Amino acid sequence: MGIIVANLFITLDGVYQAPGGREEDPEGEFAFGGWQAPVSDDEAGASIADEISRMDALLLGRKTYDIFASYWPHQSGDIADALNRVPKFVVSGTMADPDWAGTTVLPDAAAAGGLRDGFGQIHMFGSGVLIRSLMAANVLDRLHFWLYPVVLGQGKRLFGTGTVPSTFTLAEPARSFPKGAVSLVYERAGEVETSEMVPTAT
């Protein structure tokens, strides 16, 4: 069985909105579109490109799909070639005729979970609403954060009230980059457990 990997560029205060450009997603009068580039570097970029090279299929929520579909079909280079080549899936209850070649519309998170039967690595980017839906359906296998040294104080945050309580384990060693970003890869580990903190005996 394959895995669904959610890749997310995220700030220290949990914002994932519009990392790539000023006009990428101005919803809610978001003032900081394009926050990622000034705190990125060649090593972080190579890490992202390596992750993209691993995917066998691309899974997106409707909002991120619209952003990607308006941009990547018109680009060239390794990343564009990979995104345009692989089968693409968008979870939407309203889309009927997707524009991006190779796209299949899925009705819900449960159907997205079924992709693991046909592909080795299904990768997502952005799509915070879908990430939460996949967690609720228990079909999200891995979270890959690129955590950037920025605090924005506004914007769409990944986790909030209603998120399914979960624990994760570190699946790969954390990796830091020259401008302060950190790559963190987590796998679902189960439910949240609680206990009392006990001082260590000396």
PyMOL commands that set and color helices and strands:
alter all, ss='L'
color gray80, all
select helices_A, chain A and resi 27-29+37-39+42-53+62-74+78-85+109-117+128-136
alter helices_A, ss='H'
color red, helices_A
select strands_A, chain A and resi 3-11+57-61+88-91+103-106+121-125+142-148+167-170+175-176+182-190
alter strands_A, ss='S'
color yellow, strands_A
deselect
rebuild
show_as cartoon
